[in-house]
């Protein structure tokens, strides 16, 4: 099944330790987390605020004589300069590409301002430039406000430009047709060809993938069915079910694929790919807004059963059987992933493990709900409430086998959901156990430290000096014996077990 291949990600160079890629993605940028933390604290807005704050600190002493506050202004000035230095060099060190960061025009301005700020505090410059030189160096820090403000505006412009990227061009609609022989495929049909085919009484299968709203309007006009019955705007969200419209049956199915996280902030997703099967007399029309190749995944199997059932039953059975195989592949892949997670040492799990598992549980539970509705859909077909030409007892028995397979797959899906919940419970219990162990260790430390603290307090009040004077070595010996006994008691109680 596409997108559901098994895979793991190495967590070290040796390759001995591997983690399921459903919860672990190797970081292409190991400094990213630190860089984001520094960027959040020392953001452009914060540095711009410091730059603006620096203006009165530099300018006020130039125009107003305040000898009593000279030291205060110098301290504020030095503090802000330290922020500038820390911000520049920390972001330079944590940058994904230090060379690109260094040669950026705004960061070159930052470097110039930082260097001039450092020069103003060098002893040689201070001694030689008590007059105009020191003043000039301090004034050269003023462009910092303009530089940081411009850099902030530039980053906003860049972000807005990124957000206004033009949408990807939609793939063209492809229409294909196959007749009762199931061998001759007619590709690249036009809508006029579809209209001509629908005007006949011949059994045939017409597949339309990448259908858009315009195509739905054309097809609805040909079938004399209101466009809302196609549910093209939400076909990926509806659960598998059947709608009966006039003499037609609209069978809504869902396939999907596992999308593994490609970046650390991404989560595993089970995508929904909706498709609609329309049965109308001897004709079957399949539509999907996605590039689902119905012929490729079903036509070979349909040909294998062609002699057993009627044309319409063979095509519908092949489509439902292929959908069930995709469900089976999805749950098998999830079983493999969960098995790998269960074998993973707790120390290797990501920090957001619980959040990832809760999200995975939600994805699988949604897939399980779809499978239950798929089983109900098969029940409608078995009860012959679904008008399909040539649906006889043999076809009924074939659809019943599909329903039995769906029931078995339901049990597997329940086990997958239960396994995920078990992993969550184990992780929570282990976390609670480790927390309790830490609290026990803290309790032992507190209990052992209370006795020396009390004795020290009593010595401070001179209560132990009267009427029985004690020597230091005697006091140390008594305390050591007492603390050792208490420590021994905690060990026997199991408070310090690993």
Residue pairs with C-beta under 8 A, 6 or more apart in sequence:
1 257
1 325
1 326
1 329
1 330
1 333
2 257
3 257
3 258
3 259
3 271
4 257
4 258
4 329
4 330
4 333
6 333
6 336
7 21
7 260
8 18
8 19
8 20
8 21
8 340
9 18
9 19
9 21
9 24
9 25
9 26
10 17
10 18
10 26
11 17
11 18
11 19
11 24
11 26
11 348
17 348
19 340
19 344
19 348
20 337
20 340
20 341
20 344
21 260
21 261
22 258
22 260
22 261
22 268
22 337
22 340
22 341
22 356
22 360
23 268
23 341
23 344
23 349
23 350
23 353
23 356
23 357
23 360
24 348
24 350
25 260
25 261
25 262
25 263
25 264
25 266
27 264
29 35
29 96
31 93
31 94
31 95
31 96
32 96
32 264
34 94
35 91
35 94
35 95
35 96
38 87
38 90
38 91
38 94
39 91
42 83
42 86
42 87
42 90
42 91
44 148
44 151
44 152
44 155
45 152
47 83
47 84
47 87
47 148
48 145
48 148
48 149
48 152
50 80
50 83
50 84
51 144
51 145
51 147
51 148
51 149
52 145
53 80
54 77
54 80
54 141
54 142
54 144
54 145
55 142
55 145
57 73
57 76
57 77
57 80
58 77
58 138
58 139
58 141
58 142
60 66
60 73
61 70
61 73
62 135
66 73
77 138
78 121
81 117
81 118
81 121
81 141
84 110
84 113
84 114
84 117
84 144
85 114
85 117
85 118
88 107
88 110
88 111
88 114
91 101
92 98
92 101
92 102
92 107
95 101
101 107
102 108
102 111
106 147
106 150
106 151
106 154
109 143
109 147
110 144
110 147
110 148
110 151
113 140
113 141
113 143
113 144
113 147
116 137
116 140
116 141
117 137
117 141
119 125
119 137
120 126
120 134
120 137
120 138
120 141
125 133
125 134
125 137
126 134
129 136
129 137
170 210
170 212
171 210
171 291
172 210
173 208
173 209
173 210
173 211
173 212
173 215
174 187
174 188
174 208
174 209
174 210
174 291
175 188
175 189
175 190
175 191
175 193
175 194
175 206
175 207
175 208
176 185
176 186
176 187
176 188
176 189
176 206
176 207
176 295
177 185
177 186
177 189
177 193
177 197
177 204
177 205
177 206
177 207
178 184
178 185
178 186
178 204
178 205
178 295
178 299
179 202
179 203
179 204
179 205
180 202
180 203
180 204
180 311
182 299
182 302
182 303
182 306
182 311
182 314
183 303
185 295
185 299
186 193
189 197
189 206
191 215
191 218
194 206
194 208
194 218
194 219
194 222
195 222
197 204
197 206
197 283
198 206
198 222
198 223
198 283
201 281
201 282
202 282
202 283
203 282
203 283
203 311
203 312
203 389
204 282
204 283
204 284
205 283
205 284
205 285
205 286
205 315
206 283
206 284
206 285
206 286
207 285
207 286
207 287
207 294
207 295
208 215
208 219
208 285
208 286
208 287
208 288
209 286
209 287
209 288
209 290
209 291
209 292
209 293
209 294
210 288
210 289
210 290
210 291
211 219
211 232
211 287
211 288
211 289
212 232
212 289
213 227
213 232
213 233
216 227
216 230
216 232
216 287
217 227
219 230
219 285
219 287
220 226
220 227
220 229
220 230
223 248
223 278
223 280
224 246
225 245
225 246
225 248
229 243
229 245
229 250
230 250
230 276
230 287
231 238
231 252
231 276
232 289
235 252
235 274
235 275
235 276
235 288
235 289
236 254
236 272
236 273
236 274
236 289
237 272
237 274
238 252
238 254
238 274
239 252
239 254
239 369
239 370
239 373
240 251
240 252
240 253
240 254
240 370
240 373
240 374
240 376
240 377
241 252
241 373
241 376
241 377
242 249
242 250
242 251
242 252
242 377
242 380
242 386
243 249
243 250
243 252
244 250
247 280
247 281
247 387
248 278
248 279
248 280
249 278
249 279
249 280
249 386
249 387
249 388
250 276
250 277
250 278
251 276
251 277
251 278
251 279
251 316
251 377
251 386
252 274
252 275
252 276
253 274
253 275
253 276
253 277
253 319
253 320
253 323
253 374
253 377
254 272
254 273
254 274
254 275
254 323
254 370
255 273
255 275
255 292
255 323
255 326
256 270
256 271
256 272
256 273
256 326
256 330
256 367
257 270
257 271
257 273
257 330
258 268
258 269
258 270
258 330
258 333
258 334
259 268
259 269
259 270
259 271
260 268
261 267
261 268
264 350
267 356
267 359
267 360
268 337
268 356
268 359
268 360
268 363
269 363
270 330
270 363
270 364
270 366
270 367
273 288
273 290
273 292
274 288
274 289
274 290
275 286
275 287
275 288
275 290
275 292
275 294
276 286
276 287
276 288
277 284
277 285
277 286
277 316
277 319
278 284
278 285
278 286
278 287
279 312
279 316
279 386
279 387
279 388
281 389
282 311
282 312
282 389
283 312
284 312
284 315
284 316
286 294
286 319
288 294
294 319
297 322
298 315
298 318
298 319
298 321
298 322
299 318
301 318
301 321
301 322
302 314
302 315
302 317
302 318
305 314
305 317
305 318
306 314
308 314
308 394
308 398
309 317
309 390
309 392
309 394
309 395
309 398
310 389
310 390
310 391
310 392
310 395
311 390
312 388
312 389
312 390
312 391
313 388
313 389
313 390
313 391
313 395
313 398
316 381
316 388
317 395
317 398
317 399
317 402
320 378
320 381
320 399
320 402
321 402
323 374
324 374
324 402
324 405
324 406
324 409
327 367
327 370
327 371
327 374
327 406
327 409
328 405
328 409
330 367
331 367
331 409
331 412
331 413
331 416
334 364
334 416
335 412
335 415
335 416
335 419
338 416
338 419
338 420
338 423
341 357
341 423
342 419
342 423
346 427
346 430
349 427
350 356
353 427
354 424
354 427
354 428
357 420
357 423
357 424
357 427
358 424
360 420
361 417
361 420
361 421
361 424
364 413
364 416
364 417
364 420
365 417
367 413
368 410
368 413
368 414
368 416
368 417
371 406
371 409
371 410
371 413
372 410
374 406
375 403
375 406
375 407
375 410
378 399
378 402
378 403
378 406
379 403
380 386
381 388
381 391
381 399
382 396
382 399
382 400
382 403
384 391
384 396
388 395
440 495
440 496
441 495
441 496
443 495
444 487
444 490
444 495
444 496
447 486
447 490
448 483
448 486
448 487
451 479
451 482
451 483
451 486
452 479
452 483
455 464
455 475
455 479
458 464
459 465
459 475
464 470
464 475
490 496
